[in-house]
């Protein structure tokens, strides 16, 4: 695809044409996966980061300023990898702290409370969105697998997942007494 055709495709994406996102994702999936795989060294990590990249693509396509799209998308991919490294570091640190709490018994009670809160929050979501979240995090399906199972374009699945996770975060953060009915 030459640069003019790519620009036309990107402008279609900016206009919200679903098929255009599918084409753009298909065009960049292999290259971006290879990039993320080389950075991470792990197939699963690269797949997860690729899924996040395409969610960002859908969210941020409007910020592309007409420059080199390759530079733009690979900069986002690199930033996602850096975020992954920071999160991994924080997760390891948190695990060390929680291991200390396990010895005192504090962790089991806190974990049960969090699991109960998560279960209640999932029930408050639309059933379709809750199903997507469970497919991703409990069945460990990739976004591609989820889209295939639901017979919908991957861009649609990515958008629904993003909105669902945002709503889940909102529900989990707002105290129940302050939630609107």
Backbone as ProteinMPNN parsed JSONL, in Angstrom:
{"seq_chain_A": "XXXXXXXXXXXXXXXXXXXXXXXXXXXXXXXXXXXXXXXXXXXXXXXXXXXXXXXXXXXXXXXXXXXXXXXXXXXXXXXXXXXXXXXXXXXXXXXXXXXXXXXXXXXXXXXXXXXXXXXXXXXXXXXXXXXXXXXXXXXXXXXXXXXXXXXXXXXXXXXXXXXXXXXXXXXXXXXXXXXXX", "coords_chain_A": {"N_chain_A": [[0.859, -1.173, 0.0], [0.689, 2.154, -0.923], [1.814, 5.422, 0.242], [-0.181, 7.382, -0.093], [-2.541, 5.883, -0.349], [-2.541, 4.757, 2.172], [-2.913, 7.046, 3.749], [-5.509, 7.768, 2.964], [-6.892, 5.564, 3.939], [-6.436, 5.896, 6.691], [-7.759, 8.319, 7.151], [-10.327, 7.453, 6.682], [-10.595, 5.803, 8.878], [-10.458, 7.731, 10.89], [-12.866, 8.902, 10.382], [-14.494, 7.045, 11.379], [-15.175, 4.677, 10.084], [-15.812, 1.365, 10.25], [-14.843, -0.888, 8.753], [-12.51, 0.168, 7.747], [-10.815, 0.352, 9.97], [-10.421, -2.365, 10.435], [-8.988, -3.05, 8.133], [-6.683, -1.488, 8.493], [-5.67, -2.547, 10.867], [-5.171, -5.182, 10.01], [-3.17, -4.606, 8.178], [-1.043, -3.723, 9.754], [-0.675, -5.593, 11.778], [1.119, -7.896, 11.737], [3.706, -6.724, 11.537], [3.782, -5.069, 13.813], [3.371, -6.971, 15.809], [5.736, -8.481, 15.527], [7.637, -6.524, 16.231], [6.918, -5.999, 18.935], [7.253, -8.53, 19.975], [9.985, -8.908, 19.683], [10.904, -6.982, 21.452], [9.841, -7.854, 23.93], [10.309, -10.604, 24.111], [8.585, -12.644, 24.619], [5.881, -14.526, 23.516], [3.151, -14.433, 24.432], [3.099, -12.047, 25.909], [3.683, -10.251, 23.856], [1.394, -10.612, 22.265], [-0.594, -9.696, 24.008], [0.225, -7.018, 24.329], [-0.016, -6.197, 21.693], [-2.776, -6.311, 21.364], [-3.496, -4.285, 23.158], [-2.274, -2.184, 21.835], [-3.853, -1.942, 19.531], [-6.242, -1.213, 20.648], [-5.506, 1.294, 21.606], [-4.969, 2.429, 19.134], [-7.541, 2.65, 18.024], [-8.646, 4.411, 19.881], [-6.945, 6.673, 19.711], [-6.605, 7.479, 17.072], [-7.458, 9.861, 16.039], [-5.535, 11.68, 16.833], [-3.411, 11.469, 15.171], [-1.284, 13.273, 13.134], [-0.817, 13.475, 10.403], [1.787, 13.035, 9.738], [4.505, 10.675, 9.52], [2.994, 7.637, 9.596], [3.949, 5.15, 10.352], [6.034, 5.809, 12.161], [4.448, 6.997, 14.127], [2.696, 4.905, 15.012], [4.536, 2.954, 15.852], [5.855, 4.326, 17.84], [3.839, 4.531, 19.756], [3.564, 1.789, 20.261], [6.104, 1.238, 21.366], [5.958, 2.828, 23.664], [3.881, 1.532, 25.006], [5.16, -0.857, 25.606], [7.133, 0.076, 27.369], [5.445, 0.968, 29.433], [4.431, -1.514, 30.155], [6.739, -2.725, 31.224], [7.163, -1.078, 33.46], [4.778, -1.599, 34.87], [5.107, -4.31, 35.326], [7.3, -4.278, 37.034], [6.147, -2.915, 39.216], [4.186, -4.794, 39.883], [5.717, -6.989, 40.691], [6.92, -5.902, 42.951], [4.64, -5.433, 44.512], [3.775, -8.068, 44.85], [5.795, -9.035, 46.481], [5.287, -7.56, 48.786], [2.71, -8.514, 49.385], [3.277, -11.173, 49.874], [4.526, -11.001, 52.311], [2.323, -10.169, 53.822], [0.736, -12.415, 53.66], [1.822, -14.137, 55.46], [0.898, -13.086, 57.82], [-1.817, -13.297, 57.596], [-3.513, -11.287, 56.765], [-3.921, -10.841, 54.085], [-5.638, -12.792, 52.88], [-8.256, -12.173, 53.732], [-8.59, -9.574, 52.668], [-8.349, -10.164, 49.966], [-10.593, -11.807, 49.489], [-12.631, -9.932, 49.957], [-12.142, -8.142, 47.832], [-12.573, -9.846, 45.64], [-15.3, -10.396, 45.967], [-16.334, -7.822, 45.615], [-15.573, -7.359, 42.961], [-17.072, -9.349, 41.667], [-19.688, -8.433, 42.16], [-19.552, -6.006, 40.786], [-19.204, -6.883, 38.145], [-21.707, -7.983, 37.698], [-23.202, -5.722, 37.435], [-22.634, -4.734, 34.983], [-23.474, -4.621, 31.45], [-24.672, -7.696, 30.153], [-23.358, -8.637, 27.806], [-20.942, -7.215, 27.785], [-19.817, -7.971, 30.223], [-19.435, -10.652, 29.644], [-17.467, -10.465, 27.641], [-15.301, -9.454, 29.152], [-14.912, -11.568, 30.934], [-14.267, -13.581, 29.119], [-11.824, -12.661, 28.219], [-10.169, -12.333, 30.541], [-10.629, -14.507, 32.246], [-10.967, -16.788, 30.674], [-8.79, -16.411, 29.177], [-8.602, -15.642, 26.48], [-7.482, -14.394, 23.327], [-7.885, -11.164, 21.753], [-8.422, -11.487, 19.098], [-9.381, -14.143, 19.006], [-11.665, -13.792, 20.541], [-13.163, -12.03, 18.95], [-13.591, -13.649, 16.717], [-15.157, -15.703, 17.837], [-17.406, -14.262, 18.432], [-18.263, -13.454, 16.05], [-17.685, -10.884, 14.918], [-16.065, -7.854, 13.819], [-12.628, -7.323, 14.747], [-12.004, -4.772, 15.631], [-14.439, -3.836, 16.625], [-14.786, -5.544, 18.802], [-12.559, -4.768, 20.327], [-13.227, -2.09, 20.92], [-15.603, -2.437, 22.435], [-14.557, -3.873, 24.599], [-12.793, -2.008, 25.675], [-14.583, 0.074, 26.466], [-16.072, -1.413, 28.297], [-14.174, -2.129, 30.281], [-13.523, 0.391, 31.193], [-15.977, 1.186, 32.305], [-16.208, -0.79, 34.28], [-14.035, -0.109, 35.908], [-14.946, 2.385, 36.808], [-17.202, 1.605, 38.304], [-15.988, 0.051, 40.27], [-14.449, 1.92, 41.615], [-16.1, 3.924, 42.717], [-17.696, 4.535, 45.751], [-20.356, 2.49, 47.005], [-22.567, 3.79, 48.221], [-22.519, 6.261, 47.031], [-23.096, 5.834, 44.4], [-24.968, 6.426, 41.436], [-28.412, 5.651, 40.968]], "CA_chain_A": [[0.0, 0.0, 0.0], [1.519, 3.353, -0.97], [1.526, 6.372, 1.33], [-1.461, 8.06, -0.331], [-3.605, 4.931, -0.016], [-2.531, 4.648, 3.626], [-3.544, 8.256, 4.294], [-6.951, 7.661, 2.719], [-7.379, 4.559, 4.887], [-6.412, 6.497, 8.029], [-8.844, 9.302, 7.224], [-11.56, 6.673, 6.826], [-10.616, 5.391, 10.286], [-10.813, 8.924, 11.66], [-14.292, 9.134, 10.154], [-15.217, 6.011, 12.112], [-15.594, 3.568, 9.23], [-15.35, 0.144, 10.9], [-14.051, -1.699, 7.836], [-11.196, 0.796, 7.596], [-10.004, -0.084, 11.104], [-10.056, -3.763, 10.205], [-7.93, -3.05, 7.124], [-5.482, -0.915, 9.093], [-5.163, -3.541, 11.814], [-4.604, -6.274, 9.216], [-1.969, -4.098, 7.53], [0.041, -3.513, 10.719], [-0.634, -6.616, 12.831], [2.339, -8.709, 11.725], [4.889, -5.908, 11.836], [3.724, -4.638, 15.209], [3.605, -8.143, 16.647], [7.166, -8.767, 15.472], [8.315, -5.496, 17.022], [6.638, -6.22, 20.358], [7.847, -9.822, 20.35], [11.433, -8.704, 19.83], [11.12, -6.223, 22.684], [9.47, -8.585, 25.15], [10.867, -11.952, 24.119], [7.541, -13.591, 24.996], [4.756, -14.492, 22.579], [1.92, -14.0, 25.105], [3.246, -10.626, 26.215], [3.568, -9.535, 22.586], [-0.018, -10.651, 21.864], [-1.328, -8.784, 24.894], [0.593, -5.646, 23.982], [-0.597, -5.92, 20.379], [-4.192, -6.013, 21.607], [-3.547, -2.951, 23.748], [-1.906, -1.238, 20.784], [-4.973, -1.711, 18.633], [-7.218, -0.426, 21.411], [-4.99, 2.667, 21.546], [-5.147, 2.9, 17.766], [-8.942, 3.055, 17.877], [-8.865, 5.579, 20.74], [-6.078, 7.816, 19.445], [-6.408, 7.726, 15.643], [-7.716, 11.281, 15.797], [-4.361, 12.492, 17.17], [-2.404, 11.367, 14.111], [-1.24, 14.611, 12.527], [-0.488, 13.435, 8.987], [3.198, 12.693, 9.545], [4.761, 9.262, 9.266], [2.129, 6.785, 10.398], [4.793, 4.11, 10.936], [6.651, 6.374, 13.367], [3.395, 7.234, 15.106], [2.19, 3.661, 15.609], [5.609, 2.263, 16.557], [6.097, 5.083, 19.069], [2.813, 4.073, 20.704], [3.922, 0.418, 20.642], [7.246, 1.325, 22.28], [5.482, 3.363, 24.944], [3.131, 0.466, 25.677], [6.135, -1.798, 26.168], [7.711, 0.714, 28.561], [4.407, 0.894, 30.467], [4.392, -2.918, 30.585], [7.891, -2.953, 32.101], [6.893, -0.399, 34.741], [3.717, -2.337, 35.567], [5.692, -5.575, 35.761], [8.111, -3.951, 38.203], [5.227, -2.64, 40.332], [3.528, -6.049, 40.229], [6.682, -7.786, 41.461], [7.057, -5.258, 44.255], [3.394, -5.7, 45.225], [3.787, -9.484, 45.233], [6.678, -9.175, 47.632], [4.552, -7.028, 49.942], [1.607, -9.427, 49.693], [3.851, -12.392, 50.451], [4.701, -10.694, 53.733], [0.999, -10.136, 54.446], [0.222, -13.785, 53.732], [2.31, -14.737, 56.706], [0.106, -12.577, 58.938], [-3.219, -13.633, 57.378], [-4.279, -10.111, 56.344], [-4.161, -10.86, 52.639], [-6.775, -13.642, 52.493], [-9.502, -11.433, 53.961], [-8.645, -8.486, 51.687], [-8.568, -10.756, 48.641], [-11.993, -12.216, 49.412], [-13.44, -8.715, 49.816], [-11.955, -7.638, 46.478], [-13.247, -10.764, 44.718], [-16.738, -10.149, 46.105], [-16.611, -6.523, 45.005], [-15.455, -7.554, 41.517], [-18.226, -10.133, 41.222], [-20.85, -7.537, 42.171], [-19.362, -5.027, 39.715], [-19.461, -7.578, 36.878], [-23.154, -8.148, 37.568], [-23.797, -4.432, 37.088], [-22.352, -4.448, 33.581], [-24.318, -5.284, 30.461], [-24.219, -9.084, 30.047], [-22.422, -8.794, 26.684], [-19.662, -6.649, 28.191], [-19.297, -8.854, 31.272], [-18.969, -11.858, 28.951], [-16.188, -10.136, 27.004], [-14.277, -9.35, 30.196], [-14.633, -12.917, 31.436], [-13.576, -14.32, 28.059], [-10.447, -12.174, 28.132], [-9.356, -12.482, 31.74], [-10.798, -15.796, 32.898], [-10.723, -17.829, 29.672], [-7.497, -16.054, 28.609], [-8.698, -15.612, 25.02], [-6.957, -13.192, 22.682], [-8.945, -10.353, 21.153], [-8.744, -12.109, 17.811], [-10.24, -15.294, 19.295], [-12.955, -13.292, 21.016], [-13.883, -11.486, 17.789], [-14.021, -14.782, 15.898], [-16.258, -16.38, 18.526], [-18.586, -13.401, 18.449], [-18.558, -13.128, 14.652], [-17.667, -9.446, 14.723], [-14.716, -7.364, 13.526], [-11.787, -7.185, 15.932], [-12.125, -3.387, 16.102], [-15.662, -3.757, 17.429], [-14.487, -6.23, 20.064], [-11.631, -3.915, 21.076], [-13.981, -0.932, 21.432], [-16.503, -2.893, 23.495], [-13.736, -4.228, 25.754], [-12.297, -0.762, 26.271], [-15.685, 0.722, 27.177], [-16.445, -2.26, 29.427], [-13.173, -2.001, 31.343], [-13.67, 1.738, 31.747], [-17.17, 1.159, 33.155], [-15.885, -1.628, 35.436], [-13.186, 0.709, 36.773], [-15.806, 3.389, 37.443], [-18.026, 0.932, 39.309], [-15.128, -0.42, 41.365], [-13.851, 3.049, 42.335], [-17.091, 4.76, 43.383], [-18.347, 3.846, 46.873], [-21.718, 2.097, 46.664], [-23.526, 4.784, 48.71], [-22.471, 7.433, 46.161], [-23.421, 5.456, 43.024], [-26.324, 6.787, 40.991], [-29.294, 4.48, 40.811]], "C_chain_A": [[0.903, 1.234, 0.0], [1.029, 4.362, 0.076], [0.195, 7.109, 1.138], [-2.643, 7.148, 0.02], [-3.708, 4.771, 1.5], [-3.203, 5.859, 4.262], [-5.05, 8.213, 4.12], [-7.57, 6.689, 3.715], [-7.449, 5.146, 6.306], [-7.523, 7.532, 8.181], [-10.2, 8.605, 7.316], [-11.708, 6.199, 8.27], [-11.034, 6.563, 11.172], [-12.296, 9.231, 11.537], [-15.147, 8.054, 10.809], [-15.715, 4.863, 11.262], [-14.973, 2.273, 9.748], [-14.459, -0.7, 9.994], [-12.652, -1.143, 7.645], [-10.277, 0.395, 8.747], [-9.546, -1.527, 10.911], [-8.918, -3.862, 9.192], [-6.618, -2.549, 7.717], [-4.847, -1.896, 10.073], [-4.517, -4.699, 11.059], [-3.283, -5.856, 8.583], [-0.786, -4.047, 8.498], [0.207, -4.641, 11.741], [0.68, -7.38, 12.863], [3.579, -7.906, 12.105], [4.925, -5.484, 13.299], [3.948, -5.82, 16.155], [5.096, -8.478, 16.683], [7.974, -7.8, 16.316], [8.156, -5.76, 18.516], [7.231, -7.54, 20.844], [9.349, -9.669, 20.556], [11.747, -7.934, 21.112], [10.92, -7.078, 23.926], [10.121, -9.962, 25.243], [9.851, -13.026, 24.472], [6.337, -13.422, 24.072], [3.492, -13.944, 23.247], [1.961, -12.516, 25.446], [3.074, -9.8, 24.95], [2.117, -9.508, 22.11], [-0.85, -9.699, 22.704], [-1.044, -7.326, 24.55], [0.032, -5.253, 22.625], [-2.083, -5.575, 20.52], [-4.352, -4.619, 22.194], [-3.226, -1.879, 22.709], [-3.094, -0.931, 19.891], [-6.131, -1.017, 19.347], [-6.796, 1.047, 21.377], [-5.182, 3.251, 20.151], [-6.568, 3.418, 17.558], [-9.203, 4.337, 18.679], [-8.166, 6.834, 20.222], [-5.906, 8.16, 17.972], [-6.62, 9.2, 15.306], [-6.519, 12.166, 16.095], [-3.259, 12.389, 16.126], [-2.445, 12.647, 13.298], [-0.859, 14.63, 11.053], [0.972, 13.153, 8.707], [3.342, 11.212, 9.232], [3.896, 8.401, 10.189], [2.931, 5.676, 11.062], [5.455, 4.616, 12.219], [5.625, 6.532, 14.475], [2.99, 5.94, 15.8], [3.294, 2.918, 16.367], [6.051, 3.023, 17.809], [5.09, 4.659, 20.141], [3.155, 2.668, 21.188], [5.089, 0.418, 21.628], [6.844, 1.841, 23.644], [4.667, 2.327, 25.714], [4.081, -0.546, 26.298], [6.789, -1.213, 27.421], [6.72, 0.69, 29.719], [4.317, -0.517, 31.037], [5.54, -3.208, 31.548], [7.675, -2.304, 33.466], [5.837, -1.153, 35.554], [4.252, -3.66, 36.107], [6.546, -5.359, 37.014], [7.221, -3.705, 39.418], [4.554, -3.921, 40.82], [4.46, -6.933, 41.076], [6.862, -7.222, 42.866], [5.825, -5.532, 45.126], [3.335, -7.151, 45.691], [4.685, -9.728, 46.433], [5.987, -8.678, 48.906], [3.448, -7.989, 50.374], [2.117, -10.729, 50.288], [4.091, -12.194, 51.95], [3.376, -10.673, 54.475], [0.408, -11.53, 54.589], [0.641, -14.458, 55.026], [1.487, -14.269, 57.894], [-1.389, -12.855, 58.776], [-4.079, -12.478, 56.905], [-4.73, -10.222, 54.887], [-5.404, -11.647, 52.253], [-8.099, -12.903, 52.648], [-9.661, -10.308, 52.934], [-8.935, -9.029, 50.293], [-10.027, -11.187, 48.472], [-12.919, -11.016, 49.243], [-13.352, -8.169, 48.394], [-12.656, -8.529, 45.452], [-14.764, -10.578, 44.775], [-17.134, -8.842, 45.421], [-16.555, -6.628, 43.476], [-16.654, -8.316, 40.971], [-19.481, -9.268, 41.158], [-20.754, -6.507, 41.039], [-19.643, -5.653, 38.356], [-20.96, -7.759, 36.639], [-23.836, -6.849, 37.155], [-23.534, -4.034, 35.647], [-23.386, -5.108, 32.682], [-23.79, -6.71, 30.302], [-23.188, -9.307, 28.932], [-21.02, -8.315, 27.08], [-19.024, -7.524, 29.276], [-18.743, -10.139, 30.645], [-17.619, -11.606, 28.289], [-15.054, -10.102, 28.029], [-13.911, -10.733, 30.72], [-13.906, -13.759, 30.392], [-12.096, -13.932, 28.018], [-9.627, -12.573, 29.356], [-9.517, -13.822, 32.456], [-10.556, -16.946, 31.925], [-9.403, -17.58, 28.946], [-7.498, -16.11, 27.085], [-8.078, -14.323, 24.494], [-8.131, -12.408, 22.101], [-9.369, -10.943, 19.812], [-9.685, -13.293, 18.024], [-11.633, -14.838, 19.74], [-13.792, -12.779, 19.847], [-14.405, -12.62, 16.912], [-15.213, -15.496, 16.539], [-17.55, -15.576, 18.479], [-19.014, -13.002, 17.035], [-18.678, -11.626, 14.426], [-16.235, -9.017, 14.421], [-13.928, -7.143, 14.814], [-11.865, -5.768, 16.501], [-13.347, -3.185, 16.978], [-15.428, -4.384, 18.798], [-13.573, -5.365, 20.932], [-12.356, -2.714, 21.689], [-14.883, -1.333, 22.592], [-15.714, -3.219, 24.765], [-13.233, -2.96, 26.449], [-13.394, -0.068, 27.075], [-16.084, -0.083, 28.414], [-15.473, -2.14, 30.583], [-13.246, -0.62, 31.998], [-14.858, 1.78, 32.715], [-16.906, 0.344, 34.427], [-15.015, -0.85, 36.419], [-14.018, 1.746, 37.52], [-16.631, 2.767, 38.561], [-17.184, 0.551, 40.514], [-14.593, 0.741, 42.209], [-14.855, 3.861, 43.13], [-17.722, 3.983, 44.528], [-19.835, 3.623, 46.562], [-22.752, 3.139, 47.087], [-23.599, 5.992, 47.773], [-22.854, 7.101, 44.726], [-24.819, 5.898, 42.661], [-27.147, 5.532, 40.757], [-29.686, 4.3, 39.389]], "O_chain_A": [[1.794, 1.342, 0.843], [-0.016, 4.182, 0.701], [-0.481, 7.423, 2.118], [-3.623, 7.595, 0.615], [-4.804, 4.664, 2.051], [-3.977, 5.715, 5.208], [-5.791, 8.581, 5.031], [-8.637, 6.952, 4.268], [-8.416, 4.911, 7.03], [-8.158, 7.608, 9.233], [-11.118, 9.116, 7.957], [-12.811, 6.192, 8.818], [-11.85, 6.414, 12.08], [-12.911, 9.755, 12.466], [-16.375, 8.135, 10.797], [-16.608, 4.133, 11.692], [-13.755, 2.099, 9.694], [-13.415, -1.18, 10.437], [-11.709, -1.897, 7.407], [-9.095, 0.126, 8.532], [-8.396, -1.858, 11.2], [-7.994, -4.657, 9.365], [-5.561, -3.128, 7.467], [-3.626, -2.054, 10.1], [-3.433, -5.149, 11.428], [-2.37, -6.673, 8.466], [0.351, -4.301, 8.099], [1.171, -4.622, 12.505], [1.295, -7.498, 13.923], [4.4, -8.359, 12.902], [5.973, -5.534, 13.943], [4.629, -5.689, 17.172], [5.651, -8.729, 17.752], [8.888, -8.205, 17.033], [9.131, -5.747, 19.267], [7.661, -7.648, 21.992], [9.916, -10.233, 21.493], [12.745, -8.21, 21.778], [11.724, -7.036, 24.857], [10.444, -10.427, 26.336], [10.21, -14.195, 24.611], [5.841, -12.313, 23.874], [2.83, -13.074, 22.681], [0.964, -11.811, 25.286], [2.4, -8.77, 24.963], [1.656, -8.485, 21.604], [-1.706, -8.982, 22.185], [-1.957, -6.502, 24.487], [-0.354, -4.101, 22.424], [-2.578, -4.654, 19.87], [-5.231, -3.861, 21.784], [-3.827, -0.805, 22.704], [-3.316, 0.225, 19.532], [-6.914, -0.309, 18.714], [-7.62, 1.933, 21.149], [-5.517, 4.426, 20.003], [-6.772, 4.49, 16.987], [-9.898, 5.238, 18.208], [-8.724, 7.929, 20.283], [-5.129, 9.058, 17.647], [-6.008, 9.715, 14.37], [-6.488, 13.311, 15.645], [-2.279, 13.132, 16.182], [-3.505, 13.062, 12.827], [-0.603, 15.701, 10.502], [1.363, 13.042, 7.545], [2.41, 10.577, 8.74], [4.05, 8.435, 11.41], [2.643, 5.294, 12.196], [5.438, 3.932, 13.242], [5.907, 6.231, 15.635], [2.944, 5.879, 17.029], [3.028, 2.317, 17.407], [6.571, 2.414, 18.744], [5.458, 4.454, 21.298], [3.053, 2.379, 22.38], [5.069, -0.319, 22.614], [7.328, 1.354, 24.667], [4.753, 2.255, 26.94], [3.832, -1.039, 27.399], [6.977, -1.916, 28.414], [7.102, 0.424, 30.858], [4.15, -0.701, 32.242], [5.342, -3.861, 32.572], [7.968, -2.904, 34.501], [5.978, -1.326, 36.765], [3.895, -4.08, 37.208], [6.511, -6.168, 37.942], [7.49, -4.21, 40.508], [4.372, -4.113, 42.022], [4.03, -7.543, 42.055], [6.945, -7.966, 43.842], [5.946, -5.823, 46.316], [2.892, -7.428, 46.806], [4.365, -10.54, 47.302], [6.091, -9.298, 49.964], [3.267, -8.25, 51.563], [1.443, -11.327, 51.127], [3.883, -13.106, 52.75], [3.3, -11.106, 55.624], [-0.337, -11.797, 55.532], [-0.104, -15.249, 55.604], [1.386, -14.989, 58.887], [-2.152, -12.669, 59.724], [-5.271, -12.667, 56.663], [-5.804, -9.743, 54.522], [-6.156, -11.212, 51.381], [-8.968, -13.001, 51.782], [-10.749, -10.113, 52.393], [-9.683, -8.42, 49.529], [-10.625, -10.953, 47.422], [-13.881, -11.074, 48.477], [-14.364, -7.778, 47.813], [-13.264, -8.029, 44.506], [-15.432, -10.599, 43.741], [-18.152, -8.776, 44.733], [-17.393, -6.053, 42.781], [-17.192, -7.96, 39.922], [-20.252, -9.364, 40.204], [-21.759, -6.177, 40.41], [-20.26, -5.018, 37.5], [-21.422, -7.693, 35.5], [-24.927, -6.874, 36.586], [-24.148, -3.094, 35.141], [-24.086, -6.033, 33.094], [-22.577, -6.915, 30.314], [-22.249, -10.083, 29.105], [-20.026, -8.955, 26.737], [-17.821, -7.782, 29.24], [-17.705, -10.647, 31.071], [-16.723, -12.446, 28.37], [-13.98, -10.655, 27.796], [-12.735, -11.033, 30.925], [-13.033, -14.557, 30.732], [-11.229, -14.78, 27.805], [-8.519, -13.092, 29.223], [-8.625, -14.231, 33.2], [-9.996, -17.972, 32.312], [-8.942, -18.432, 28.186], [-6.533, -16.562, 26.469], [-8.146, -13.282, 25.148], [-9.237, -12.933, 21.976], [-10.543, -10.896, 19.447], [-10.676, -13.435, 17.307], [-12.644, -15.429, 19.36], [-14.987, -13.059, 19.763], [-15.531, -12.558, 16.419], [-16.17, -15.85, 15.85], [-18.646, -16.135, 18.485], [-20.007, -12.297, 16.854], [-19.642, -11.152, 13.824], [-15.292, -9.743, 14.735], [-14.505, -6.814, 15.851], [-11.799, -5.584, 17.717], [-13.297, -2.446, 17.961], [-15.821, -3.827, 19.823], [-13.792, -5.246, 22.138], [-12.12, -2.368, 22.846], [-14.925, -0.65, 23.615], [-16.142, -2.886, 25.871], [-13.254, -2.869, 27.676], [-13.176, 0.33, 28.219], [-16.397, 0.492, 29.457], [-15.888, -2.058, 31.739], [-13.055, -0.485, 33.207], [-14.757, 2.338, 33.808], [-17.325, 0.734, 35.517], [-15.23, -0.923, 37.629], [-13.823, 1.964, 38.715], [-16.746, 3.34, 39.644], [-17.62, 0.71, 41.655], [-14.313, 0.562, 43.395], [-14.482, 4.445, 44.147], [-18.234, 2.884, 44.313], [-20.483, 4.462, 45.936], [-23.729, 3.35, 46.368], [-24.622, 6.674, 47.723], [-22.932, 8.009, 43.898], [-25.748, 5.773, 43.458], [-26.616, 4.483, 40.391], [-30.423, 3.369, 39.065]]}, "name": "protein", "num_of_chains": 1, "seq": "XXXXXXXXXXXXXXXXXXXXXXXXXXXXXXXXXXXXXXXXXXXXXXXXXXXXXXXXXXXXXXXXXXXXXXXXXXXXXXXXXXXXXXXXXXXXXXXXXXXXXXXXXXXXXXXXXXXXXXXXXXXXXXXXXXXXXXXXXXXXXXXXXXXXXXXXXXXXXXXXXXXXXXXXXXXXXXXXXXXXX"}
